[in-house]
Amino acid sequence: MIGASNFFELAVAVAIALFGTSSPVALVTIVGVLVEVPIMLALVSFANRTKGWF
C-alpha cells in the first residue's frame, strides 16, 4: 500500500487524461490524496493516545 501511494501524481494525471478536467473522477482523485494523509495522522495519534487500552 505504501508503494502504491507514491504514484498519486500519476493517478491524478491518468484520471485527468481519461476523464477530463471537469470530471468528478478527477476531482475525487485529487481530494482523496489530500484527505488521506491527515486522516492517517489522526488515526495514528488516536492509537498512540489509547495504546494503554490494548
N, C-alpha and C positions, 0 to 999 in steps of 0.2 A: 504494500500500500504506500509506503514511503517513497519507493522508487517511482511509482506511477504519479505521485503528486508533484514530482519535479517537472513534469511536462505540461503544466497548466497553461503556459503560454501557447504551446502547440494546440491544446484543446480549444482555447479561445479562437485561435486563428482558423482552425478547421471549422468550428461552428459558424464563424462569420462567413467563411468562404462558401460553405454549403447552404446556409440558410439566409444569408444577407444580414446587413447591419440593423435592419428594423425588425428582425425576428425575435420573438420571445425566447427562443432557444439560445441565441447568442447572449441575451441579457441574463438569463438564468445561469449560463456558464460563467459569466463574469462575476455575478453576485455570489454564486456558490463558492467560488475561490476566495472571495473577500470575507465571507462569513465563516468559512471552515476554520481558520486559524484562531480567531477569538473564542469560538465555541470550544475548541480543543483545549485552549489555555484555561478556560473557565472550568472544564471538567477535571483537568489536572489539579487545579487549585482546590476544587472541592474534594478530590480524592486525598490530597495532602492534608487538608483540614480534618477529614474524618477517618484517617487511617487507624486511629485507635479503636474504632468500631469493628474493624475487620480482623 
